[in-house]
């Protein structure tokens, strides 16, 4: 039975994408002259599994709400990546990372605050119109 890409589930497509990374990773290992270590493969598989889970949950979120509402939540991954790197591997973010993250996070926070302010103003208007007979 032949399946076309349109007949495959999103999870299946993501799994195949990660599977295709393995030959490229092997080629990079050979080019860099790195020694084969099974522990690295286990860590890579674990990482790929977590990334696959993340991608699936993001896609499920996109099905539930508008993309502009869930996109900013995706960038919270930056915070978790830094925290995990700092605690787990002793990596300290440099100023370039802080500046780059700020360029991503600050506008998203401002957009969220503007959206929240607009939603509050709209709900206030709707509440007023119910009691005072205002028409929209």
N, CA, C and O atoms as a Tinker XYZ file with bonds, in Angstrom:
   544  protein
     1  N      0.837000   -1.166000    0.000000    73     2
     2  CA     0.000000    0.000000    0.000000    64     1     3
     3  C      0.891000    1.241000    0.000000    63     2     4     5
     4  O      1.678000    1.443000    0.925000    81     3
     5  N      0.771000    2.054000   -1.015000    73     3     6
     6  CA     1.558000    3.280000   -1.132000    64     5     7
     7  C      0.782000    4.441000   -0.530000    63     6     8     9
     8  O     -0.401000    4.633000   -0.809000    81     7
     9  N      1.468000    5.202000    0.293000    73     7    10
    10  CA     0.864000    6.381000    0.902000    64     9    11
    11  C      1.485000    7.629000    0.298000    63    10    12    13
    12  O      2.699000    7.706000    0.111000    81    11
    13  N      0.652000    8.589000    0.001000    73    11    14
    14  CA     1.159000    9.874000   -0.454000    64    13    15
    15  C      1.385000   10.750000    0.771000    63    14    16    17
    16  O      0.823000   10.478000    1.832000    81    15
    17  N      2.203000   11.805000    0.642000    73    15    18
    18  CA     2.434000   12.680000    1.802000    64    17    19
    19  C      1.149000   13.243000    2.400000    63    18    20    21
    20  O      1.085000   13.475000    3.607000    81    19
    21  N      0.126000   13.464000    1.578000    73    19    22
    22  CA    -1.129000   14.006000    2.102000    64    21    23
    23  C     -1.870000   13.002000    2.973000    63    22    24    25
    24  O     -2.718000   13.397000    3.774000    81    23
    25  N     -1.572000   11.726000    2.839000    73    23    26
    26  CA    -2.250000   10.701000    3.617000    64    25    27
    27  C     -1.544000   10.398000    4.939000    63    26    28    29
    28  O     -2.092000    9.687000    5.782000    81    27
    29  N     -0.345000   10.926000    5.127000    73    27    30
    30  CA     0.404000   10.678000    6.353000    64    29    31
    31  C     -0.034000   11.643000    7.448000    63    30    32    33
    32  O     -0.378000   12.793000    7.177000    81    31
    33  N     -0.015000   11.163000    8.679000    73    31    34
    34  CA    -0.338000   12.042000    9.802000    64    33    35
    35  C      0.838000   12.989000   10.050000    63    34    36    37
    36  O      1.959000   12.745000    9.603000    81    35
    37  N      0.558000   14.054000   10.761000    73    35    38
    38  CA     1.604000   15.027000   11.079000    64    37    39
    39  C      2.702000   14.395000   11.921000    63    38    40    41
    40  O      3.883000   14.665000   11.706000    81    39
    41  N      2.325000   13.562000   12.871000    73    39    42
    42  CA     3.320000   12.890000   13.711000    64    41    43
    43  C      4.221000   12.006000   12.860000    63    42    44    45
    44  O      5.432000   11.962000   13.077000    81    43
    45  N      3.640000   11.303000   11.893000    73    43    46
    46  CA     4.410000   10.446000   11.007000    64    45    47
    47  C      5.407000   11.278000   10.195000    63    46    48    49
    48  O      6.567000   10.894000   10.048000    81    47
    49  N      4.953000   12.407000    9.674000    73    47    50
    50  CA     5.840000   13.285000    8.902000    64    49    51
    51  C      6.995000   13.804000    9.763000    63    50    52    53
    52  O      8.142000   13.843000    9.316000    81    51
    53  N      6.684000   14.202000   11.003000    73    51    54
    54  CA     7.740000   14.684000   11.900000    64    53    55
    55  C      8.730000   13.574000   12.226000    63    54    56    57
    56  O      9.939000   13.803000   12.265000    81    55
    57  N      8.214000   12.370000   12.459000    73    55    58
    58  CA     9.092000   11.233000   12.749000    64    57    59
    59  C     10.039000   10.981000   11.577000    63    58    60    61
    60  O     11.236000   10.773000   11.775000    81    59
    61  N      9.503000   11.000000   10.359000    73    59    62
    62  CA    10.342000   10.787000    9.189000    64    61    63
    63  C     11.379000   11.892000    9.028000    63    62    64    65
    64  O     12.504000   11.633000    8.599000    81    63
    65  N     11.008000   13.112000    9.367000    73    63    66
    66  CA    11.958000   14.223000    9.298000    64    65    67
    67  C     13.135000   13.973000   10.225000    63    66    68    69
    68  O     14.288000   14.144000    9.828000    81    67
    69  N     12.850000   13.569000   11.459000    73    67    70
    70  CA    13.929000   13.296000   12.404000    64    69    71
    71  C     14.743000   12.077000   11.990000    63    70    72    73
    72  O     15.948000   12.019000   12.238000    81    71
    73  N     14.101000   11.118000   11.370000    73    71    74
    74  CA    14.807000    9.936000   10.893000    64    73    75
    75  C     15.806000   10.310000    9.798000    63    74    76    77
    76  O     16.891000    9.733000    9.717000    81    75
    77  N     15.436000   11.277000    8.958000    73    75    78
    78  CA    16.316000   11.703000    7.867000    64    77    79
    79  C     17.540000   12.468000    8.375000    63    78    80    81
    80  O     18.508000   12.637000    7.633000    81    79
    81  N     17.512000   12.924000    9.602000    73    79    82
    82  CA    18.648000   13.647000   10.160000    64    81    83
    83  C     19.792000   12.692000   10.504000    63    82    84    85
    84  O     20.949000   13.107000   10.549000    81    83
    85  N     19.483000   11.438000   10.743000    73    83    86
    86  CA    20.513000   10.479000   11.155000    64    85    87
    87  C     21.658000   10.338000   10.148000    63    86    88    89
    88  O     22.818000   10.390000   10.559000    81    87
    89  N     21.386000   10.162000    8.844000    73    87    90
    90  CA    22.517000   10.078000    7.909000    64    89    91
    91  C     23.358000   11.355000    7.876000    63    90    92    93
    92  O     24.581000   11.290000    7.759000    81    91
    93  N     22.709000   12.508000    7.978000    73    91    94
    94  CA    23.453000   13.769000    7.988000    64    93    95
    95  C     24.320000   13.853000    9.244000    63    94    96    97
    96  O     25.459000   14.314000    9.178000    81    95
    97  N     23.797000   13.418000   10.373000    73    95    98
    98  CA    24.568000   13.425000   11.617000    64    97    99
    99  C     25.767000   12.490000   11.510000    63    98   100   101
   100  O     26.860000   12.821000   11.968000    81    99
   101  N     25.562000   11.328000   10.908000    73    99   102
   102  CA    26.670000   10.385000   10.722000    64   101   103
   103  C     27.743000   10.997000    9.817000    63   102   104   105
   104  O     28.936000   10.873000   10.094000    81   103
   105  N     27.317000   11.654000    8.739000    73   103   106
   106  CA    28.279000   12.291000    7.835000    64   105   107
   107  C     29.080000   13.376000    8.558000    63   106   108   109
   108  O     30.289000   13.492000    8.354000    81   107
   109  N     28.428000   14.154000    9.385000    73   107   110
   110  CA    29.130000   15.187000   10.144000    64   109   111
   111  C     30.107000   14.572000   11.139000    63   110   112   113
   112  O     31.189000   15.112000   11.370000    81   111
   113  N     29.725000   13.442000   11.725000    73   111   114
   114  CA    30.624000   12.760000   12.644000    64   113   115
   115  C     31.897000   12.329000   11.922000    63   114   116   117
   116  O     32.999000   12.482000   12.449000    81   115
   117  N     31.739000   11.785000   10.705000    73   115   118
   118  CA    32.900000   11.331000    9.932000    64   117   119
   119  C     33.774000   12.516000    9.536000    63   118   120   121
   120  O     34.997000   12.458000    9.660000    81   119
   121  N     33.143000   13.598000    9.055000    73   119   122
   122  CA    33.896000   14.782000    8.622000    64   121   123
   123  C     34.670000   15.385000    9.787000    63   122   124   125
   124  O     35.817000   15.798000    9.616000    81   123
   125  N     34.066000   15.440000   10.961000    73   123   126
   126  CA    34.723000   16.019000   12.135000    64   125   127
   127  C     35.759000   15.076000   12.754000    63   126   128   129
   128  O     36.564000   15.498000   13.584000    81   127
   129  N     35.738000   13.816000   12.357000    73   127   130
   130  CA    36.687000   12.846000   12.910000    64   129   131
   131  C     36.351000   12.419000   14.329000    63   130   132   133
   132  O     37.235000   12.014000   15.084000    81   131
   133  N     35.084000   12.506000   14.696000    73   131   134
   134  CA    34.664000   12.125000   16.048000    64   133   135
   135  C     34.604000   10.613000   16.175000    63   134   136   137
   136  O     34.322000    9.899000   15.212000    81   135
   137  N     34.875000   10.142000   17.383000    73   135   138
   138  CA    34.799000    8.706000   17.639000    64   137   139
   139  C     33.351000    8.300000   17.877000    63   138   140   141
   140  O     32.538000    9.087000   18.364000    81   139
   141  N     33.043000    7.042000   17.518000    73   139   142
   142  CA    31.697000    6.524000   17.732000    64   141   143
   143  C     31.493000    6.253000   19.213000    63   142   144   145
   144  O     32.309000    5.587000   19.850000    81   143
   145  N     30.398000    6.772000   19.758000    73   143   146
   146  CA    30.065000    6.563000   21.160000    64   145   147
   147  C     28.575000    6.292000   21.262000    63   146   148   149
   148  O     27.775000    7.186000   20.982000    81   147
   149  N     28.169000    5.073000   21.659000    73   147   150
   150  CA    26.745000    4.749000   21.751000    64   149   151
   151  C     25.968000    5.665000   22.706000    63   150   152   153
   152  O     24.770000    5.879000   22.521000    81   151
   153  N     26.642000    6.199000   23.718000    73   151   154
   154  CA    25.964000    7.090000   24.660000    64   153   155
   155  C     25.459000    8.344000   23.942000    63   154   156   157
   156  O     24.399000    8.867000   24.284000    81   155
   157  N     26.201000    8.820000   22.963000    73   155   158
   158  CA    25.774000    9.996000   22.201000    64   157   159
   159  C     24.505000    9.672000   21.425000    63   158   160   161
   160  O     23.597000   10.500000   21.347000    81   159
   161  N     24.434000    8.483000   20.855000    73   159   162
   162  CA    23.241000    8.079000   20.119000    64   161   163
   163  C     22.020000    8.036000   21.033000    63   162   164   165
   164  O     20.934000    8.464000   20.642000    81   163
   165  N     22.193000    7.524000   22.236000    73   163   166
   166  CA    21.093000    7.467000   23.188000    64   165   167
   167  C     20.636000    8.883000   23.560000    63   166   168   169
   168  O     19.436000    9.152000   23.625000    81   167
   169  N     21.583000    9.774000   23.800000    73   167   170
   170  CA    21.235000   11.162000   24.117000    64   169   171
   171  C     20.538000   11.831000   22.935000    63   170   172   173
   172  O     19.577000   12.577000   23.125000    81   171
   173  N     21.008000   11.574000   21.728000    73   171   174
   174  CA    20.397000   12.169000   20.533000    64   173   175
   175  C     18.971000   11.654000   20.343000    63   174   176   177
   176  O     18.074000   12.422000   19.996000    81   175
   177  N     18.761000   10.366000   20.567000    73   175   178
   178  CA    17.413000    9.803000   20.445000    64   177   179
   179  C     16.474000   10.390000   21.500000    63   178   180   181
   180  O     15.319000   10.698000   21.208000    81   179
   181  N     16.974000   10.540000   22.717000    73   179   182
   182  CA    16.167000   11.158000   23.772000    64   181   183
   183  C     15.818000   12.595000   23.424000    63   182   184   185
   184  O     14.680000   13.026000   23.610000    81   183
   185  N     16.798000   13.336000   22.918000    73   183   186
   186  CA    16.554000   14.721000   22.513000    64   185   187
   187  C     15.524000   14.780000   21.390000    63   186   188   189
   188  O     14.607000   15.601000   21.427000    81   187
   189  N     15.671000   13.916000   20.399000    73   187   190
   190  CA    14.732000   13.893000   19.276000    64   189   191
   191  C     13.327000   13.546000   19.755000    63   190   192   193
   192  O     12.348000   14.095000   19.249000    81   191
   193  N     13.221000   12.650000   20.716000    73   191   194
   194  CA    11.910000   12.278000   21.256000    64   193   195
   195  C     11.241000   13.474000   21.941000    63   194   196   197
   196  O     10.050000   13.720000   21.747000    81   195
   197  N     12.012000   14.216000   22.743000    73   195   198
   198  CA    11.454000   15.393000   23.409000    64   197   199
   199  C     11.076000   16.481000   22.400000    63   198   200   201
   200  O     10.042000   17.132000   22.548000    81   199
   201  N     11.899000   16.675000   21.389000    73   199   202
   202  CA    11.592000   17.683000   20.367000    64   201   203
   203  C     10.351000   17.269000   19.582000    63   202   204   205
   204  O      9.514000   18.110000   19.254000    81   203
   205  N     10.232000   15.992000   19.285000    73   203   206
   206  CA     9.034000   15.498000   18.595000    64   205   207
   207  C      7.790000   15.756000   19.446000    63   206   208   209
   208  O      6.769000   16.212000   18.933000    81   207
   209  N      7.878000   15.463000   20.741000    73   207   210
   210  CA     6.759000   15.736000   21.640000    64   209   211
   211  C      6.411000   17.213000   21.678000    63   210   212   213
   212  O      5.236000   17.580000   21.674000    81   211
   213  N      7.432000   18.061000   21.714000    73   211   214
   214  CA     7.205000   19.508000   21.693000    64   213   215
   215  C      6.493000   19.927000   20.413000    63   214   216   217
   216  O      5.514000   20.672000   20.456000    81   215
   217  N      6.987000   19.446000   19.271000    73   215   218
   218  CA     6.377000   19.822000   17.990000    64   217   219
   219  C      4.926000   19.364000   17.895000    63   218   220   221
   220  O      4.078000   20.090000   17.376000    81   219
   221  N      4.640000   18.175000   18.390000    73   219   222
   222  CA     3.269000   17.667000   18.346000    64   221   223
   223  C      2.359000   18.537000   19.214000    63   222   224   225
   224  O      1.250000   18.878000   18.801000    81   223
   225  N      2.822000   18.900000   20.418000    73   223   226
   226  CA     1.979000   19.727000   21.283000    64   225   227
   227  C      1.763000   21.117000   20.696000    63   226   228   229
   228  O      0.684000   21.688000   20.850000    81   227
   229  N      2.777000   21.670000   20.025000    73   227   230
   230  CA     2.611000   22.976000   19.377000    64   229   231
   231  C      1.587000   22.873000   18.249000    63   230   232   233
   232  O      0.732000   23.746000   18.105000    81   231
   233  N      1.671000   21.817000   17.455000    73   231   234
   234  CA     0.701000   21.645000   16.374000    64   233   235
   235  C     -0.720000   21.463000   16.915000    63   234   236   237
   236  O     -1.677000   21.976000   16.334000    81   235
   237  N     -0.857000   20.745000   18.010000    73   235   238
   238  CA    -2.176000   20.599000   18.624000    64   237   239
   239  C     -2.691000   21.951000   19.132000    63   238   240   241
   240  O     -3.882000   22.246000   19.039000    81   239
   241  N     -1.786000   22.759000   19.664000    73   239   242
   242  CA    -2.194000   24.094000   20.128000    64   241   243
   243  C     -2.658000   24.948000   18.960000    63   242   244   245
   244  O     -3.634000   25.688000   19.083000    81   243
   245  N     -1.969000   24.854000   17.829000    73   243   246
   246  CA    -2.364000   25.632000   16.658000    64   245   247
   247  C     -3.746000   25.223000   16.148000    63   246   248   249
   248  O     -4.443000   26.032000   15.536000    81   247
   249  N     -4.140000   23.994000   16.392000    73   247   250
   250  CA    -5.478000   23.550000   15.977000    64   249   251
   251  C     -6.570000   24.099000   16.895000    63   250   252   253
   252  O     -7.728000   24.208000   16.492000    81   251
   253  N     -6.198000   24.444000   18.132000    73   251   254
   254  CA    -7.181000   24.882000   19.121000    64   253   255
   255  C     -7.427000   26.388000   19.103000    63   254   256   257
   256  O     -8.549000   26.838000   19.335000    81   255
   257  N     -6.376000   27.169000   18.828000    73   255   258
   258  CA    -6.500000   28.627000   18.880000    64   257   259
   259  C     -5.831000   29.232000   17.647000    63   258   260   261
   260  O     -5.137000   28.543000   16.899000    81   259
   261  N     -6.050000   30.521000   17.453000    73   259   262
   262  CA    -5.406000   31.215000   16.346000    64   261   263
   263  C     -3.896000   31.212000   16.540000    63   262   264   265
   264  O     -3.400000   31.210000   17.666000    81   263
   265  N     -3.179000   31.211000   15.426000    73   263   266
   266  CA    -1.721000   31.153000   15.479000    64   265   267
   267  C     -1.133000   32.337000   16.236000    63   266   268   269
   268  O     -0.138000   32.181000   16.944000    81   267
   269  N     -1.735000   33.520000   16.100000    73   267   270
   270  CA    -1.167000   34.687000   16.776000    64   269   271
   271  C     -1.290000   34.586000   18.296000    63   270   272   273
   272  O     -0.586000   35.297000   19.012000    81   271
   273  N     -2.161000   33.726000   18.798000    73   271   274
   274  CA    -2.289000   33.550000   20.236000    64   273   275
   275  C     -1.302000   32.523000   20.781000    63   274   276   277
   276  O     -0.905000   32.619000   21.942000    81   275
   277  N     -0.903000   31.562000   19.991000    73   275   278
   278  CA    -0.011000   30.527000   20.505000    64   277   279
   279  C      1.440000   30.716000   20.095000    63   278   280   281
   280  O      2.324000   30.066000   20.653000    81   279
   281  N      1.707000   31.595000   19.130000    73   279   282
   282  CA     3.092000   31.806000   18.685000    64   281   283
   283  C      3.957000   32.326000   19.814000    63   282   284   285
   284  O      5.079000   31.857000   20.005000    81   283
   285  N      3.447000   33.293000   20.565000    73   283   286
   286  CA     4.256000   33.847000   21.644000    64   285   287
   287  C      4.556000   32.798000   22.710000    63   286   288   289
   288  O      5.617000   32.838000   23.332000    81   287
   289  N      3.645000   31.871000   22.926000    73   287   290
   290  CA     3.893000   30.811000   23.903000    64   289   291
   291  C      5.029000   29.903000   23.450000    63   290   292   293
   292  O      5.730000   29.324000   24.280000    81   291
   293  N      5.216000   29.774000   22.140000    73   291   294
   294  CA     6.309000   28.948000   21.635000    64   293   295
   295  C      7.663000   29.474000   22.074000    63   294   296   297
   296  O      8.583000   28.699000   22.333000    81   295
   297  N      7.784000   30.796000   22.158000    73   295   298
   298  CA     9.072000   31.387000   22.506000    64   297   299
   299  C      9.420000   31.226000   23.974000    63   298   300   301
   300  O     10.540000   31.548000   24.369000    81   299
   301  N      8.503000   30.742000   24.792000    73   299   302
   302  CA     8.863000   30.451000   26.172000    64   301   303
   303  C      9.882000   29.316000   26.217000    63   302   304   305
   304  O     10.549000   29.110000   27.231000    81   303
   305  N      9.996000   28.583000   25.111000    73   303   306
   306  CA    11.020000   27.547000   25.020000    64   305   307
   307  C     12.414000   28.109000   25.196000    63   306   308   309
   308  O     13.307000   27.408000   25.673000    81   307
   309  N     12.619000   29.372000   24.818000    73   307   310
   310  CA    13.911000   30.025000   25.044000    64   309   311
   311  C     14.262000   30.031000   26.523000    63   310   312   313
   312  O     15.388000   29.726000   26.915000    81   311
   313  N     13.272000   30.386000   27.333000    73   311   314
   314  CA    13.505000   30.468000   28.773000    64   313   315
   315  C     13.875000   29.096000   29.325000    63   314   316   317
   316  O     14.818000   28.964000   30.105000    81   315
   317  N     13.118000   28.072000   28.911000    73   315   318
   318  CA    13.389000   26.727000   29.412000    64   317   319
   319  C     14.725000   26.197000   28.913000    63   318   320   321
   320  O     15.430000   25.503000   29.646000    81   319
   321  N     15.077000   26.516000   27.678000    73   319   322
   322  CA    16.367000   26.064000   27.141000    64   321   323
   323  C     17.520000   26.684000   27.912000    63   322   324   325
   324  O     18.496000   26.003000   28.228000    81   323
   325  N     17.414000   27.967000   28.216000    73   323   326
   326  CA    18.469000   28.638000   28.983000    64   325   327
   327  C     18.545000   28.063000   30.389000    63   326   328   329
   328  O     19.632000   27.778000   30.891000    81   327
   329  N     17.387000   27.892000   31.025000    73   327   330
   330  CA    17.373000   27.355000   32.386000    64   329   331
   331  C     17.973000   25.947000   32.421000    63   330   332   333
   332  O     18.776000   25.624000   33.297000    81   331
   333  N     17.574000   25.123000   31.463000    73   331   334
   334  CA    18.090000   23.751000   31.422000    64   333   335
   335  C     19.593000   23.745000   31.148000    63   334   336   337
   336  O     20.335000   22.989000   31.775000    81   335
   337  N     20.043000   24.582000   30.215000    73   335   338
   338  CA    21.475000   24.664000   29.914000    64   337   339
   339  C     22.279000   25.177000   31.091000    63   338   340   341
   340  O     23.380000   24.697000   31.359000    81   339
   341  N     21.729000   26.153000   31.792000    73   339   342
   342  CA    22.423000   26.742000   32.930000    64   341   343
   343  C     22.528000   25.742000   34.076000    63   342   344   345
   344  O     23.599000   25.548000   34.651000    81   343
   345  N     21.382000   25.101000   34.404000    73   343   346
   346  CA    21.360000   24.169000   35.535000    64   345   347
   347  C     22.034000   22.848000   35.177000    63   346   348   349
   348  O     22.835000   22.324000   35.952000    81   347
   349  N     21.706000   22.310000   34.000000    73   347   350
   350  CA    22.203000   20.987000   33.640000    64   349   351
   351  C     23.627000   20.949000   33.113000    63   350   352   353
   352  O     24.342000   19.969000   33.322000    81   351
   353  N     24.045000   22.014000   32.428000    73   351   354
   354  CA    25.354000   21.970000   31.780000    64   353   355
   355  C     26.285000   23.110000   32.186000    63   354   356   357
   356  O     27.415000   23.193000   31.705000    81   355
   357  N     25.814000   23.982000   33.066000    73   355   358
   358  CA    26.658000   25.083000   33.513000    64   357   359
   359  C     26.908000   26.128000   32.439000    63   358   360   361
   360  O     27.884000   26.874000   32.521000    81   359
   361  N     26.046000   26.195000   31.433000    73   359   362
   362  CA    26.203000   27.187000   30.369000    64   361   363
   363  C     25.611000   28.508000   30.839000    63   362   364   365
   364  O     24.459000   28.569000   31.269000    81   363
   365  N     26.406000   29.554000   30.752000    73   363   366
   366  CA    25.939000   30.874000   31.146000    64   365   367
   367  C     25.689000   31.687000   29.876000    63   366   368   369
   368  O     26.587000   31.820000   29.044000    81   367
   369  N     24.482000   32.230000   29.718000    73   367   370
   370  CA    24.194000   33.005000   28.507000    64   369   371
   371  C     25.045000   34.271000   28.447000    63   370   372   373
   372  O     25.269000   34.930000   29.463000    81   371
   373  N     25.514000   34.602000   27.247000    73   371   374
   374  CA    26.300000   35.820000   27.084000    64   373   375
   375  C     25.391000   36.986000   26.698000    63   374   376   377
   376  O     24.181000   36.817000   26.547000    81   375
   377  N     25.984000   38.166000   26.542000    73   375   378
   378  CA    25.192000   39.365000   26.233000    64   377   379
   379  C     24.523000   39.277000   24.874000    63   378   380   381
   380  O     23.429000   39.811000   24.694000    81   379
   381  N     25.156000   38.615000   23.912000    73   379   382
   382  CA    24.532000   38.476000   22.592000    64   381   383
   383  C     23.227000   37.697000   22.691000    63   382   384   385
   384  O     22.240000   38.023000   22.031000    81   383
   385  N     23.240000   36.672000   23.519000    73   383   386
   386  CA    22.015000   35.892000   23.718000    64   385   387
   387  C     20.937000   36.742000   24.379000    63   386   388   389
   388  O     19.776000   36.716000   23.971000    81   387
   389  N     21.331000   37.493000   25.401000    73   387   390
   390  CA    20.367000   38.340000   26.114000    64   389   391
   391  C     19.772000   39.378000   25.164000    63   390   392   393
   392  O     18.561000   39.602000   25.178000    81   391
   393  N     20.597000   40.007000   24.347000    73   391   394
   394  CA    20.115000   41.018000   23.402000    64   393   395
   395  C     19.187000   40.374000   22.366000    63   394   396   397
   396  O     18.107000   40.898000   22.091000    81   395
   397  N     19.601000   39.249000   21.797000    73   395   398
   398  CA    18.779000   38.555000   20.799000    64   397   399
   399  C     17.452000   38.087000   21.368000    63   398   400   401
   400  O     16.413000   38.219000   20.723000    81   399
   401  N     17.486000   37.540000   22.576000    73   399   402
   402  CA    16.249000   37.097000   23.221000    64   401   403
   403  C     15.337000   38.278000   23.500000    63   402   404   405
   404  O     14.120000   38.189000   23.336000    81   403
   405  N     15.935000   39.384000   23.923000    73   403   406
   406  CA    15.148000   40.583000   24.174000    64   405   407
   407  C     14.460000   41.079000   22.914000    63   406   408   409
   408  O     13.333000   41.570000   22.966000    81   407
   409  N     15.142000   40.950000   21.780000    73   407   410
   410  CA    14.551000   41.383000   20.512000    64   409   411
   411  C     13.361000   40.508000   20.127000    63   410   412   413
   412  O     12.496000   40.938000   19.365000    81   411
   413  N     13.314000   39.298000   20.644000    73   411   414
   414  CA    12.184000   38.407000   20.371000    64   413   415
   415  C     11.103000   38.567000   21.437000    63   414   416   417
   416  O      9.923000   38.702000   21.112000    81   415
   417  N     11.500000   38.551000   22.697000    73   415   418
   418  CA    10.541000   38.489000   23.790000    64   417   419
   419  C      9.854000   39.827000   24.067000    63   418   420   421
   420  O      8.643000   39.861000   24.290000    81   419
   421  N     10.606000   40.925000   24.055000    73   419   422
   422  CA    10.010000   42.230000   24.395000    64   421   423
   423  C      8.842000   42.580000   23.461000    63   422   424   425
   424  O      7.778000   42.944000   23.963000    81   423
   425  N      8.983000   42.489000   22.125000    73   423   426
   426  CA     7.825000   42.787000   21.281000    64   425   427
   427  C      6.631000   41.856000   21.543000    63   426   428   429
   428  O      5.480000   42.288000   21.471000    81   427
   429  N      6.902000   40.595000   21.842000    73   427   430
   430  CA     5.806000   39.674000   22.126000    64   429   431
   431  C      5.072000   40.045000   23.409000    63   430   432   433
   432  O      3.848000   39.938000   23.481000    81   431
   433  N      5.814000   40.478000   24.413000    73   431   434
   434  CA     5.179000   40.925000   25.654000    64   433   435
   435  C      4.344000   42.169000   25.390000    63   434   436   437
   436  O      3.219000   42.282000   25.877000    81   435
   437  N      4.896000   43.107000   24.614000    73   435   438
   438  CA     4.142000   44.329000   24.293000    64   437   439
   439  C      2.876000   44.015000   23.506000    63   438   440   441
   440  O      1.826000   44.604000   23.759000    81   439
   441  N      2.968000   43.097000   22.562000    73   439   442
   442  CA     1.779000   42.689000   21.798000    64   441   443
   443  C      0.748000   42.057000   22.722000    63   442   444   445
   444  O     -0.447000   42.331000   22.608000    81   443
   445  N      1.214000   41.207000   23.640000    73   443   446
   446  CA     0.296000   40.574000   24.597000    64   445   447
   447  C     -0.391000   41.589000   25.494000    63   446   448   449
   448  O     -1.587000   41.477000   25.761000    81   447
   449  N      0.365000   42.585000   25.963000    73   447   450
   450  CA    -0.235000   43.619000   26.808000    64   449   451
   451  C     -1.244000   44.451000   26.026000    63   450   452   453
   452  O     -2.305000   44.798000   26.543000    81   451
   453  N     -0.908000   44.768000   24.778000    73   451   454
   454  CA    -1.836000   45.539000   23.944000    64   453   455
   455  C     -3.111000   44.741000   23.689000    63   454   456   457
   456  O     -4.212000   45.289000   23.738000    81   455
   457  N     -2.958000   43.448000   23.418000    73   455   458
   458  CA    -4.123000   42.583000   23.181000    64   457   459
   459  C     -4.983000   42.494000   24.443000    63   458   460   461
   460  O     -6.210000   42.555000   24.369000    81   459
   461  N     -4.339000   42.351000   25.592000    73   459   462
   462  CA    -5.075000   42.266000   26.862000    64   461   463
   463  C     -5.825000   43.574000   27.139000    63   462   464   465
   464  O     -6.979000   43.563000   27.567000    81   463
   465  N     -5.144000   44.704000   26.885000    73   463   466
   466  CA    -5.785000   46.013000   27.100000    64   465   467
   467  C     -6.995000   46.165000   26.173000    63   466   468   469
   468  O     -8.050000   46.640000   26.594000    81   467
   469  N     -6.837000   45.761000   24.915000    73   467   470
   470  CA    -7.935000   45.853000   23.946000    64   469   471
   471  C     -9.095000   44.940000   24.363000    63   470   472   473
   472  O    -10.257000   45.328000   24.247000    81   471
   473  N     -8.789000   43.746000   24.841000    73   471   474
   474  CA    -9.841000   42.815000   25.266000    64   473   475
   475  C    -10.587000   43.357000   26.482000    63   474   476   477
   476  O    -11.809000   43.231000   26.565000    81   475
   477  N     -9.858000   43.963000   27.429000    73   475   478
   478  CA   -10.508000   44.545000   28.607000    64   477   479
   479  C    -11.403000   45.708000   28.207000    63   478   480   481
   480  O    -12.524000   45.838000   28.701000    81   479
   481  N    -10.900000   46.560000   27.304000    73   479   482
   482  CA   -11.701000   47.701000   26.861000    64   481   483
   483  C    -12.959000   47.221000   26.151000    63   482   484   485
   484  O    -14.035000   47.791000   26.339000    81   483
   485  N    -12.833000   46.187000   25.345000    73   483   486
   486  CA   -13.990000   45.655000   24.619000    64   485   487
   487  C    -14.989000   45.033000   25.598000    63   486   488   489
   488  O    -16.194000   45.239000   25.455000    81   487
   489  N    -14.515000   44.284000   26.578000    73   487   490
   490  CA   -15.436000   43.677000   27.537000    64   489   491
   491  C    -16.103000   44.750000   28.397000    63   490   492   493
   492  O    -17.262000   44.601000   28.784000    81   491
   493  N    -15.382000   45.828000   28.696000    73   491   494
   494  CA   -15.976000   46.932000   29.446000    64   493   495
   495  C    -17.085000   47.585000   28.635000    63   494   496   497
   496  O    -18.145000   47.917000   29.165000    81   495
   497  N    -16.824000   47.767000   27.327000    73   495   498
   498  CA   -17.826000   48.366000   26.447000    64   497   499
   499  C    -19.058000   47.477000   26.360000    63   498   500   501
   500  O    -20.186000   47.965000   26.420000    81   499
   501  N    -18.841000   46.165000   26.218000    73   499   502
   502  CA   -19.970000   45.226000   26.142000    64   501   503
   503  C    -20.747000   45.246000   27.445000    63   502   504   505
   504  O    -21.978000   45.239000   27.430000    81   503
   505  N    -20.043000   45.269000   28.581000    73   503   506
   506  CA   -20.706000   45.330000   29.878000    64   505   507
   507  C    -21.518000   46.604000   30.036000    63   506   508   509
   508  O    -22.638000   46.569000   30.546000    81   507
   509  N    -20.961000   47.733000   29.600000    73   507   510
   510  CA   -21.674000   49.009000   29.661000    64   509   511
   511  C    -22.907000   48.995000   28.791000    63   510   512   513
   512  O    -23.958000   49.503000   29.182000    81   511
   513  N    -22.781000   48.409000   27.600000    73   511   514
   514  CA   -23.901000   48.437000   26.661000    64   513   515
   515  C    -25.088000   47.621000   27.168000    63   514   516   517
   516  O    -26.235000   47.918000   26.835000    81   515
   517  N    -24.815000   46.598000   27.969000    73   515   518
   518  CA   -25.892000   45.778000   28.512000    64   517   519
   519  C    -26.716000   46.580000   29.530000    63   518   520   521
   520  O    -27.931000   46.410000   29.632000    81   519
   521  N    -26.041000   47.450000   30.275000    73   519   522
   522  CA   -26.741000   48.178000   31.328000    64   521   523
   523  C    -27.255000   49.560000   30.890000    63   522   524   525
   524  O    -28.213000   50.082000   31.462000    81   523
   525  N    -26.615000   50.139000   29.879000    73   523   526
   526  CA   -26.966000   51.498000   29.491000    64   525   527
   527  C    -27.606000   51.590000   28.111000    63   526   528   529
   528  O    -27.911000   52.682000   27.632000    81   527
   529  N    -27.803000   50.462000   27.489000    73   527   530
   530  CA   -28.487000   50.456000   26.197000    64   529   531
   531  C    -27.669000   51.014000   25.051000    63   530   532   533
   532  O    -28.242000   51.444000   24.050000    81   531
   533  N    -26.345000   51.022000   25.162000    73   531   534
   534  CA   -25.504000   51.506000   24.058000    64   533   535
   535  C    -25.550000   50.496000   22.929000    63   534   536   537
   536  O    -25.627000   49.291000   23.168000    81   535
   537  N    -25.505000   50.977000   21.714000    73   535   538
   538  CA   -25.522000   50.060000   20.575000    64   537   539
   539  C    -24.182000   50.094000   19.886000    63   538   540   541
   540  O    -23.509000   51.125000   19.896000    81   539
   541  N    -23.774000   48.982000   19.282000    73   539   542
   542  CA   -22.469000   48.893000   18.657000    64   541   543
   543  C    -22.609000   48.837000   17.252000    63   542   544
   544  O    -21.612000   48.758000   16.534000    81   543
